[in-house]
Amino acid sequence: MDASDEWLLALTGGGCATRDELDRATMLRGRFAPLRTAIGHAAAMLPPDGGSWRSQAADRYAERLHELRSGALAAVGLLDQAVVELDERIRRMGDEIAAYKQAERDVRAAEEARRAADLAEQARMLRVADERRGAA
């Protein structure tokens, strides 16, 4: 099971994909961009590793800021990865729904063909019966 399947299980409760679940996944996908932007802006406001400062306390403060910036940038990377995986799962959910709808159409077409064949057979049997009555 890949990571995008885990997203599906979380979104669907383990069931088959539905149109509502696909819409929810797409809506969730839309929330990633603003979150990524906000975290990216926060990371941009934090200074990069600037070397040493005037005091040990300032150096520790700078290290913590650098760690915070690194963590924010790592979060951006994880969000980017999650978006790619969610996009793939959304595509696969759409494919699954399309396949299900096609299967439904195929079943309806087969039922319709069966009904048409039954009607044709009934019509043939009526013609045969009429021909026998006419011959007798």
C-alpha positions as a Markdown table, in Angstrom:
| # | Residue | x | y | z |
|---|---|---|---|---|
| 1 | Met | 0.0 | 0.0 | 0.0 |
| 2 | Asp | 1.5 | 3.3 | -1.0 |
| 3 | Ala | 1.2 | 6.6 | 1.0 |
| 4 | Ser | -1.6 | 7.9 | -1.2 |
| 5 | Asp | -3.7 | 4.8 | -0.4 |
| 6 | Glu | -3.3 | 5.6 | 3.2 |
| 7 | Trp | -4.8 | 9.0 | 2.4 |
| 8 | Leu | -7.7 | 7.3 | 0.8 |
| 9 | Leu | -8.3 | 5.0 | 3.7 |
| 10 | Ala | -8.3 | 8.1 | 6.0 |
| 11 | Leu | -10.7 | 9.9 | 3.8 |
| 12 | Thr | -13.1 | 7.0 | 3.0 |
| 13 | Gly | -12.9 | 5.0 | 6.2 |
| 14 | Gly | -11.5 | 2.1 | 4.2 |
| 15 | Gly | -14.3 | 1.9 | 1.6 |
| 16 | Cys | -14.6 | 2.4 | -2.1 |
| 17 | Ala | -14.1 | 5.8 | -3.5 |
| 18 | Thr | -17.3 | 7.9 | -4.1 |
| 19 | Arg | -17.8 | 11.2 | -5.7 |
| 20 | Asp | -18.2 | 12.9 | -2.3 |
| 21 | Glu | -15.0 | 11.5 | -1.1 |
| 22 | Leu | -13.2 | 12.6 | -4.3 |
| 23 | Asp | -14.7 | 16.1 | -3.8 |
| 24 | Arg | -13.5 | 16.1 | -0.1 |
| 25 | Ala | -10.0 | 15.0 | -1.2 |
| 26 | Thr | -9.9 | 17.8 | -3.8 |
| 27 | Met | -11.0 | 20.3 | -1.2 |
| 28 | Leu | -8.3 | 19.0 | 1.2 |
| 29 | Arg | -5.8 | 19.4 | -1.7 |
| 30 | Gly | -6.9 | 23.1 | -2.0 |
| 31 | Arg | -5.9 | 23.7 | 1.6 |
| 32 | Phe | -2.3 | 22.6 | 1.1 |
| 33 | Ala | -1.3 | 25.6 | -1.1 |
| 34 | Pro | -2.1 | 28.3 | 1.5 |
| 35 | Leu | -0.6 | 26.3 | 4.3 |
| 36 | Arg | 2.6 | 25.8 | 2.3 |
| 37 | Thr | 2.7 | 29.5 | 1.4 |
| 38 | Ala | 2.3 | 30.5 | 5.1 |
| 39 | Ile | 5.0 | 28.1 | 6.3 |
| 40 | Gly | 7.3 | 29.3 | 3.4 |
| 41 | His | 6.8 | 32.9 | 4.4 |
| 42 | Ala | 7.5 | 32.1 | 8.0 |
| 43 | Ala | 10.7 | 30.3 | 7.0 |
| 44 | Ala | 11.7 | 33.2 | 4.8 |
| 45 | Met | 11.4 | 35.6 | 7.7 |
| 46 | Leu | 13.8 | 33.5 | 9.8 |
| 47 | Pro | 17.5 | 34.3 | 9.3 |
| 48 | Pro | 19.7 | 31.6 | 7.7 |
| 49 | Asp | 22.6 | 30.3 | 9.7 |
| 50 | Gly | 24.6 | 33.5 | 10.2 |
| 51 | Gly | 27.7 | 32.2 | 11.9 |
| 52 | Ser | 28.7 | 33.5 | 15.3 |
| 53 | Trp | 27.3 | 36.5 | 17.1 |
| 54 | Arg | 28.6 | 38.6 | 19.9 |
| 55 | Ser | 27.7 | 36.4 | 22.8 |
| 56 | Gln | 27.1 | 32.8 | 23.6 |
| 57 | Ala | 23.4 | 33.5 | 24.4 |
| 58 | Ala | 23.0 | 35.2 | 21.0 |
| 59 | Asp | 24.8 | 32.3 | 19.3 |
| 60 | Arg | 22.3 | 29.9 | 21.0 |
| 61 | Tyr | 19.4 | 32.1 | 19.9 |
| 62 | Ala | 20.7 | 32.1 | 16.3 |
| 63 | Glu | 21.1 | 28.3 | 16.4 |
| 64 | Arg | 17.5 | 27.9 | 17.6 |
| 65 | Leu | 16.3 | 30.3 | 14.8 |
| 66 | His | 18.2 | 28.3 | 12.3 |
| 67 | Glu | 16.7 | 25.0 | 13.6 |
| 68 | Leu | 13.3 | 26.6 | 13.4 |
| 69 | Arg | 13.9 | 27.7 | 9.8 |
| 70 | Ser | 15.2 | 24.3 | 8.9 |
| 71 | Gly | 12.1 | 22.7 | 10.4 |
| 72 | Ala | 9.8 | 25.0 | 8.6 |
| 73 | Leu | 11.6 | 24.3 | 5.3 |
| 74 | Ala | 11.4 | 20.6 | 6.0 |
| 75 | Ala | 7.6 | 21.0 | 6.6 |
| 76 | Val | 7.4 | 22.7 | 3.2 |
| 77 | Gly | 9.1 | 19.8 | 1.6 |
| 78 | Leu | 6.8 | 17.3 | 3.4 |
| 79 | Leu | 3.8 | 19.3 | 2.3 |
| 80 | Asp | 5.0 | 19.3 | -1.3 |
| 81 | Gln | 5.5 | 15.5 | -1.1 |
| 82 | Ala | 2.0 | 15.1 | 0.4 |
| 83 | Val | 0.5 | 17.2 | -2.4 |
| 84 | Val | 2.1 | 15.0 | -5.0 |
| 85 | Glu | 0.8 | 11.9 | -3.3 |
| 86 | Leu | -2.7 | 13.3 | -2.8 |
| 87 | Asp | -2.8 | 14.4 | -6.4 |
| 88 | Glu | -2.0 | 10.9 | -7.5 |
| 89 | Arg | -4.6 | 9.4 | -5.2 |
| 90 | Ile | -7.2 | 11.9 | -6.4 |
| 91 | Arg | -6.4 | 10.9 | -10.0 |
| 92 | Arg | -6.7 | 7.2 | -9.0 |
| 93 | Met | -10.0 | 7.9 | -7.2 |
| 94 | Gly | -11.3 | 9.5 | -10.3 |
| 95 | Asp | -10.2 | 6.5 | -12.4 |
| 96 | Glu | -11.9 | 4.2 | -9.9 |
| 97 | Ile | -15.1 | 6.1 | -10.0 |
| 98 | Ala | -15.0 | 6.3 | -13.8 |
| 99 | Ala | -14.4 | 2.5 | -14.0 |
| 100 | Tyr | -17.3 | 1.9 | -11.6 |
| 101 | Lys | -19.6 | 4.1 | -13.7 |
| 102 | Gln | -18.5 | 2.3 | -16.9 |
| 103 | Ala | -19.2 | -1.1 | -15.2 |
| 104 | Glu | -22.7 | 0.2 | -14.3 |
| 105 | Arg | -23.3 | 1.3 | -17.9 |
| 106 | Asp | -22.0 | -2.1 | -19.1 |
| 107 | Val | -24.4 | -3.9 | -16.8 |
| 108 | Arg | -27.3 | -1.8 | -17.9 |
| 109 | Ala | -26.4 | -2.4 | -21.6 |
| 110 | Ala | -26.2 | -6.1 | -21.0 |
| 111 | Glu | -29.6 | -6.1 | -19.3 |
| 112 | Glu | -31.1 | -4.1 | -22.1 |
| 113 | Ala | -29.6 | -6.5 | -24.7 |
| 114 | Arg | -31.0 | -9.4 | -22.7 |
| 115 | Arg | -34.5 | -7.8 | -22.6 |
| 116 | Ala | -34.3 | -7.1 | -26.3 |
| 117 | Ala | -33.3 | -10.7 | -27.0 |
| 118 | Asp | -36.2 | -11.9 | -24.8 |
| 119 | Leu | -38.6 | -9.7 | -26.7 |
| 120 | Ala | -37.3 | -10.9 | -30.0 |
| 121 | Glu | -37.7 | -14.5 | -28.9 |
| 122 | Gln | -41.2 | -13.9 | -27.7 |
| 123 | Ala | -42.1 | -12.2 | -31.0 |
| 124 | Arg | -40.6 | -15.1 | -32.9 |
| 125 | Met | -42.5 | -17.6 | -30.8 |
| 126 | Leu | -45.7 | -15.6 | -31.5 |
| 127 | Arg | -45.0 | -15.6 | -35.2 |
| 128 | Val | -44.4 | -19.4 | -35.2 |
| 129 | Ala | -47.6 | -19.9 | -33.2 |
| 130 | Asp | -49.6 | -17.7 | -35.7 |
| 131 | Glu | -48.1 | -19.5 | -38.6 |
| 132 | Arg | -49.1 | -22.9 | -37.1 |
| 133 | Arg | -52.6 | -21.6 | -36.5 |
| 134 | Gly | -52.8 | -20.3 | -40.0 |
| 135 | Ala | -51.7 | -23.6 | -41.4 |
| 136 | Ala | -54.1 | -25.6 | -39.4 |
